[in-house]
């Protein structure tokens, strides 16, 4: 059997991709037709990224995004009788409806469910940009840190420790601090948490301290994509030193253990199956030349 060529140096045909995606995933419990435009946006960014030339890399990012952006969505549905007919409210004359919650893929950058409640990064901090370009971060327990333009974090007093007990009262030093209050719970295609990681990620993708100063930026698709792709390529940040090249070498493909780049081995088998399906779709959809992603 001939070796598979996993190289793609151009774009993917989105019409073919969407057709094949629907064929493979329409019966998946996570499937959400409303997410197809956001899925197309993600595929387009992969196409325009000159650093993603292996189909398997793109497939694993799509599988990760599908899993990580699955969120509880609320729908209003009509109540029907045993014959399948709508039940009508006798007082209003309108169909009886109920709200149902389903966990479905969004394929768009999302916020962490619960915003990290119970974790030491859940409480907001105050952030103040200083005249020298650095940023001062003040936590609710009064601990303060300096963040240089290069993203280097330094405590401003001995014994300062990042993070505060969730639910604890803010001290006077925090209340009086003139900085802007922000919360650094998980956001993105892969969940970026802790203010220090927002700072480091911004510097890593060429945005300086922008993400520390405005964490909502991580919900923008191109920024969320840059964080995910850079981490998986280089092992930076959330990837904890693990990167694509360790799991996809020649004909060796290890989607299962690639999960270590994101969250240990949590749901590794499930995500590996998604990645294999995306690999087949991408191979069927490649490739024509396209302007690179800047």
N, C-alpha and C positions, 0 to 999 in steps of 0.2 A: 504494500500500500504506500502511495506517494506521500511525502511529508506535506502538511498543510502550510501554505504561505499565509502568515498572519500579518503581513505588511500592508499598511494603507497610508499613502502619502498624499491623499486628496480628501475630498468630501464624500459623504454618504448620500445616496439618493433618498431624500426624505419620503417621497411617495412610496417607494418600494419598502423603506423601513417601516412606515406606518402600517402598510398593508400586512407585512409579515408580523409586526408586533401584535396587531389585533388578532391575527390567526392563532398566534401562540398564547396570548395572554387574556383573551376575552373572557375565558371561564375561570381565570384566577380570582380568588376572593378579594384581592387587593386592586383589581382592575377598576379604573375610573376613566370613562371616556372624556370627561372634562379636563383631564390632565394631559391630553395629547399635545396641545400647543406648548406646554411647558416641557414636555418630553422632547419635542422637536427643537426647542431652544437649547436644551442640553446636548443633543446630538450635534447640532450646528456648532456649538462651542468646541466639542471634541474634534470635529472636522477641521476647524480653523486653528487648532493648537499644534504648532510645528513640533512640539515635544512628544506628542502622542501619535506614534506611527505604528504601534502594535494593536491590532484589533482587540486582543485580549485585555489590554489596558483600558480601552474604551468600554468594553463589555463589563469589566469589573466595576468601573465607576458608575455605570448605569444601574447595575444590580445593587450596588451600595445605596445609590440615591433612591431607588425604588423602595428599598427596605427602610432606610432611615427617614424618608419623608412621608411614610404612611402615617396618617393622622386621623383623629376622630372627626368625621364630618356629619353634620346633622341634616336630615332630610324630613320634609313634611309629606306624609303619604295618606291617601284616603283609606278609611276603614271599610272593608267589604264584608258582606254576609257570606254564608256558606255557598251560595250560588255565584259568588264573585261579583255581586252587584254592590255599588256604593251605598253605604248606610247614610240616610238623610236625617239631620237634626230636625225634629218636629217643630221646635220653636222658631228656628231661624230659616228653615227650608234649605240650608246649605249642607253639603257633604261633611260628614264627621271626619276629622283628620287627627293624626297623632304624629309626634316627632320621633324619629328613629335615628340612632347613632350607628354609623358604620366606620370601620377603620379601612381607609382607602388610600391608595397612592396619590400624591399630589405632584411629584416630580418637580417641585419648586422648593426653594429654600424655606425651611420652616423653623418655628420656635419650639424649644424643648417643652414637652408636655409637663405641666406643673412648674415650669421655670426653675427647676432645680430645688424645689422646696425640700427642706430638711438637710440640704448640703451646705457646706461652708461658703460656697460662692453665691448662694441665693440672695442674700441681702445686697442692696445697692451700695455703691461707693460714690464719693465725690471726686471729680476730676477737674483739675485746673491747669490750663496751659500757661507756662511762665514765659517771661520775656526772652530767655535764652533758648527757647525752642523745646525745652524739656517739659515734662508734665508731672504735677504732684497728684498723688492718689491718696485719699484719706478714707480709711475704713471706719465702720460704725463704732468699733472699739477704741478708736483714737490712733491706731497705728497708721503711720504715714510712710510713703515710699516716693522716691524720685525715679522717673523713667526718662532716660536719655533719648535723643532723636534716633539713636541706633537701636532702641528697644531694651537697653540694659537697665535692669531694675536694682535699685539700691535702697535699703531701709534708711529712714531718716533718724531713727533712734535705735539703740541697742535693744535686742530682744523682740523687735517688731516681727510679726508673723502674719503671712497672708491668710485671709479668710476670717470670718466671724461666725459665732454660733447663731444659727437661724432663729429668728424670733427675739433675739436679745435687744435691749433698749440701746439707742444711740447715745453716746457720751456727748458732753458739751462741746468738746473740740470738733466733733463731727458736725453737730448742729450749726456751729458758728463758721464752719469752713465755707468760703465763698465759691467753691467749685460747683460744677454742674453735676447733678445726681444721675447716675446711669446704673443699670443692672446688667450683669455679664453672664446670664444663663445661656444655655445652648441655642445656637442659631446656625443655619446653613444647610448644605446637603449632608455634611458630617457635622456633628454638633460641636461648635467651638465654645468652650466654657472658660471661666476665670478671666479677670481683667488683664492679668499678665500675659495670657495666651493671645488675647485680642491684640495687645501691643506687639508681641513677637510676630504674629501672623501678618499684621499690616506691614511691618518692615520687610518680611520675607517676600511678599508679593509686590513690593515696590510702592506701597501706599503710606510709608512712614507710620506716624502714630494716628492716622485717620480713624482706624477701627477702634482704638481706645477712646478717642474723642467722640465718636459717633458709632456705637455698636450696632445700630440698626442697618448700617451699610452692609453687614454680613448677609442680610436677606436679599441683597441685589444679586441676581443670577451670575453675572460675570465675576463678582468678587467671591461669592460662595464657590464657584467653579475653580477659581484660581487657588483658593485655599485647599480644596480637595485634591486637585491635580498636582500642585506643588508638593504637598505632604506625601502623596503616594509615590511620586517620582523620586523624591529625595530622602524620605524617612523623617522629614522635619515635623516638629510639633506633635499633633495628635497621633502620627504614625509611629512614634517611639522608636525611630531608627530603622523601621522595617519599610521596604520599598518594592515596587513592581519587579525590579530585576532579580529579586530573590525568589520569586514565585513563577516567573514566566521566562524561561531560558531555553532557546532553541525550540524543540518540540515539547519540552516539559511544561505542563500547565497545571498549576496547583491552586485552583480557586478556593478550595476549602481553607487552607492555611493562610491564604491572602487576607482572611478576615482579621488576622493579628494586626494589620495596619490600622484598624479602626477600633475594635472592641474585643480584644482577646479572641476566644473561639465562640462567642455568643452567636447562636443561630448560623454557624458557619456552613453547615450542610444546606440549609434553606437558601442562603445567599449564593452558594456555589451553583445550585440548580438554576437560579435566575441568571447568573453570569453565563452559564453554558448556553442558555436560550438566547441571550443577547449576543453572544459570540456568533451563533448561527445566523441571526438576523443581520448583523453587521457584515458578515462575509457575503451574504446575498445582496447587500446594499451598496458595496463599495464600487468605485471611487473615481472621482474626477478632480482635476486641479481646482484649487480654491484659494482665495486671498487669506493669508495667515491671520490668526487672532493676535492682536497687539495687547 
